[in-house]
Amino acid sequence: METELLIYLCMIAFSAGFIDSIVGGGGLIQTPLSLALLPQLPVATVIGTLKVPAFSGTALATTQYLKKVKVKWKLFLIMAIVAFISAYVGSKLLTMIDNDFMKPLLFIILILLFIYTVLKKDFGQAKAKKITLKKSVIYGILSAFVIGMYDGFIGPATGTFFIVAFVSLLKMDFLEASGTAKLVNLATNFGSICLFLISGKIIWAIAIPMAICNGIGGLVGAKLAIAKGNKFIRYIFMFVILLSICRFGYEVFIS
């Protein structure tokens, strides 16, 4: 592999890790740009390879959030198991069928989500509220299953969708939702990695350098998010939603 190409991929990985550690959505940067730079490789191979840097960035970002955010470990364990299984199944589906039919639906959902976030200025900024254990488990399992399946099947903006679910359903603030999303996202990434590893779809010569850079970006982004707090996270969240709208809009109407 050309050194120049690998440098570009590592720069992309750093940027993706930085954004993803704050509000998710690193895949919106890493996935399309990597696919563009590696047109000679099968899509499934590129996606499988990118799961490794995504995992490393999320892992390092998580270490920072754990210092600040109080995690509901029993609930996380349940969600992690569900997310792992559903992401594995989603990745299996990716190797069998095309995922383009979901893009118009995601495009509409993201537009509505952006409008809602702009109008509801306290979204994710108010103090976390307590809900019953039963509701927490039900909403947690539902979120982990649906978004885990999405992560294995399509991927981009998974962390963002987890944050939306945790803020809306589990009544967390942005900081707690970001930290919890990182933990559950580790499970979805690991589930996908297992499938792609078994299928031989990971190119380690690309995955390892990108993983190092993504990890550094994740570490820097998480430290910044914790230092700046909920208001800063909200602005980055809105930026990533806009990025998501542009990404899916391009694929729906142009490509």
N, C-alpha and C positions, 0 to 999 in steps of 0.2 A: 504494500500500500504506500502511496506517495505521502511523504512527510507533511507537505502543505495541506493535503486533504484531511489528514488526521488532526492537524492543528485547528482547522476550521470546525471539525466535529467536536473537538474538545472545548472550543470557545462557545459553541452552541450548547454543549452539555452544562457548562458553568452557568450560563444565562438561565437555562431551564431549571437547574437546581435552585438558583436564587429565587426565581419567581415562585416555583412550586413550594418552597419551604414556607412561604408567607401565606399564600391563598390557594395553592394548587394550580393546575393549569400549565405546568411545565411542559407537558406533552404537546401543547399547542405550538411551542417553539421547537422542541426537540424532534418531534415526529415528522412534520412536513419538510423541514429543512434537511434532515438526515435522509429522507426519501429522495429529495431532489439531488443531494450530493452523491447518493449511491444508487443511481438508476439501473445499474447492471445487476443488482441483487434482487431476489424475489422479495415481495412486500413482507411476507411472513418472517423471512430471515431478518430483515431490518427491524421489524417490530419486536421480534424475539431478542435481538441483540440490545435494543434500547431499554428493555426491561431491567437489565443489569445496572446501568447508570441510574435509572429511575429509582431502583431499590436503594442504592448506596446513598443517593442524595436525601431520600426520605429518612433513611436510618440515622444519618448524622444530624439532620434537622430535628429529629425526634429526641435525640439526646439533650438538645438545648431546651425544648419545650418541657421535658420531664422535670427540669430544674425549677420551672415556674408554674406549670399547670398541674392541678390536682386531678389525677386520672381515676375514673370509676373502673377499677380493674376487672371486676366480675362482669360488668356490662361489656367492656372491651373484649374480654376473652370470648364471650358468646358471639359478638359481632365479627371478631377476627376469624373464628372457625367458619362461620357462614360465608364471610367474604372470600376466604381462601378457596372454598369449594365452588362458589359461584363464579369466581374469576377463572378457575381451572376449566370449568364448563364453557364459559364465554370464549376462552382462547381456543378450545376444541372446536367450537362453532365457527370461529374465524378461519380455521384451516379447511372448513367444509363449505361455507356459503359466503356470499358477498354481503357487506354491511352497509352498502350505499343507501338502502331503503330507509335507514333511520335518520339520515342527515337532515332532510327537510323538517322532520318533527323536532329534532334538537335545535335547529335554527330558530323555529318559532318559540320554543320553550325558553331559549336564552334571551331573546328579545323581551319577552314578558318578565323574565327574571331581572333584567337590567332596569326596566321601567319601575318595577316594584321596589328595587333597592334604592333607586333615585328618590322616589316619592316617600318611602318609609325611611326617614333619616335615622331612626333609632334601631334599624335592623342590625342585629349583632353587636350593638354598642351598649345596650342596657345590661344591667347586672343579670347574671344567669339566674333562672328561676327553677324551683324544684318541681318535679312532676312525680307521679306515683311510680313505684318500681315496676308494676305491671305494664304501664304505658311505656316506660323506658325500654323494657325488654322487647315489647312488640314493635315499637318504632325503630329500635336499634336493629333488630333482625331484618325488618322490612328494608331499611336503608342499606344494610350490608349486602343483602341478597341482590337487590335491584342494581345498585351502583357497582357492586363487585362484578356482576355479570357484564355490565357495561364496560368496565375497565378491561376485562379479558377480551371482550368482543371488539371494542373500538379504542377506548383508552383516554384520549385527550380530555383534560378538564375534570378528571375523576376526583381529585382532591377538592376542587371547587364545588362539585356536586355533593360531596360528603359534608363540606362546611355548610352548604345551604340546608341539607337535611338535619344536621345537628343543631343549627340555630333555630330552624323553623319547628322541628318536631321534638327535639330533646331540650329545647330552651336554653342552650348554651350561649355565652357571649362569643365574639369572634376569636379571642385568644384561646379559650378552652376548646372551641370547635376546631381550630387549626391544629392544636396539639393532638386532639383525639383523632382527627382525620389522618394525620401522619401515621399514627399507630395502626389504624385499620388499613390504610393504604399499603403499609408494609405487607400485610397479609395478602392483599389482592395481587401485589407485584410478585410475591413469592409463589402464589398459586400459578400465575402465568409463567414464571421462570421455570417451574417444575415441568409444565407441559412442553415449553419450547426446548428445554434441556433434553427431555426424553425424545423429542422429535429431531434433535440435532440442528436446531435453527439458530444457535447463538455463535457469532464469530467473536472469539475472545480477544483477538488482536485489536478489535475496535472497541469491544465492550469494556475492557479493563481501563484503558486511558480515559475514556469518557466517564467511567464510573468515578475515577479519582477527581476529575474536574467537576462533575455534578455534585459530588460529596462536598467539595470545598464551597461551591455556590450555595448549597443547602445550609451549610454551617453559618456562612455570612448572613444569608437571608433570615434565618431563624433568630440570630442574635439581634438583628435590626428590628424584626417584628416585635420581639419581646420588649426591646427598649422603647419603641415608639408607641405600642399599645393598639387598642381597638380602632381608633380613628384612622391611623395610618393603614391598618389592615383593610379597612373599609374602602379606602381610595384605591389600593392595589387590587382589591376584589373587583371593583367596578371596571378597572382597566383590563383585567383578565377576562371578564364577561364580554367586554367590547371586542377583545382579541378573538374570543370564541365565536362571536357573531360574525366577524369578518372571515374567519377561517371556514365556518360551515356555509356562510353565504356564498363564498367563492366556489366551494365544491358543489353547491346546489345549482347555482345560476351560470357559472362560467366553465368549470372544468367538465 
